[in-house]
């Protein structure tokens, strides 16, 4: 678990999530560590650049298919 869900445009729902995290420091730390792990495994500059390059490559190859 790397985060909490709350209802969009519902300040009370957001407040409840924040209060939960404030009252559960160990859970908060576990979520923080899980979130960091997720980011480091999926969203580094290298990974994002590779994904963008793959998209451009696919688009270029599609264009060549229509020539």
N, C-alpha and C positions, 0 to 999 in steps of 0.2 A: 504494500500500500504506500503510495507516494504522494497522497493528497486527500483532501476531503471535497465532497460535492456540496454545493448549496444551490438554492433556487435562484435563477437569473432574475435580476431586478427585485430581489426580496432582501432588504437590509437585515431583517430579523433572522433569516436563514444564515446569512453571512456572519452575523454577530454570534449565533449559536456555534458555528464552526470555529470561530476565533476563540470563544470561551472554552470550547472543548480542548483546543490545543493549549491554551494557557493553563488549563487544569491537569493536563496529562503530559508532563515534560518528557517522559521516556518515549511515549508514542510520537511526540513531536520530533524527537531526535531520530527515531527510526524512520519516520517519513522523510525527514531531511536527508538522511543517508541514502534512502531508496531513490529519492528524487535526483540526488547528485549522481548516483550510479546510472540511472536512466539517461540523464543528460550526457554523461561521459561515453555511454555506449551508443547513443543515437544522434547526438547533436553537436559533435565537435566540428570545427571548421573543415577538417579533412572529409568527414563523412558527408556533411551538407554539400561541400563542393563536388564530391563524387556524384551525389544524387542529381545536382543541377547539371553536371556534365552529361550524365546519362540521359536526362530529359532533352538536352540540346542534340545529343547524338541521335536519339530516336526521331526528333523532328527533322533533322537533316536527312536521315535515311528515308523518312516518309516523303520528303520533297523529291528525293532522287527517284523514288518509285513512280512518281507522277510525270517525270520527264520523258 
